[in-house]
Amino acid sequence: MKPSTYPMQSVYCGAKTRNCDKCRNYFMMNGRCRMHGGKAKSGMDHGRYTEGNFTKESIASRRKFSELMRQSRELLKGMHSK
């Protein structure tokens, strides 16, 4: 590993790069740069967010709807058997 030649160590990310040097990007509040554990996008900000079918809210609403459909089928089945 080469000795670092940067004058201010605390300004840089410091993560180990592929060529065994320290990362030269400026760090963020968590101590790492945006490429080594910095900003993590989620939800609509994330690049792969398309429809929101697998968000916690939509999964919960589908489960609630399925439960209501099951209860209504049982109710209708009980009405026809009488």
Phi, psi and omega in degrees: 000133180284146173290142183286140180251011182278136183289326184243098183293326188286349182277336186262162182300307178087002178290152181282128180267181182295329180262028174063016172269177174268146180297138182259007178281152179287143183275163177254194185298332181274000177095354178237163179277180183292338181267343182243046174105024179273237183301132174240116181276147178213161178069220184291339178286337182290143183293335182262006177287119182242306186236337181081024181290338185244026173283161181300321182293317182289324176296317179295320180292323177294321178295318179296318179296318179297320178295318178296321178295319178297316180295321180292323177296319178296321179295315179293323178296322177292327179289323181286332182282344181278000000 
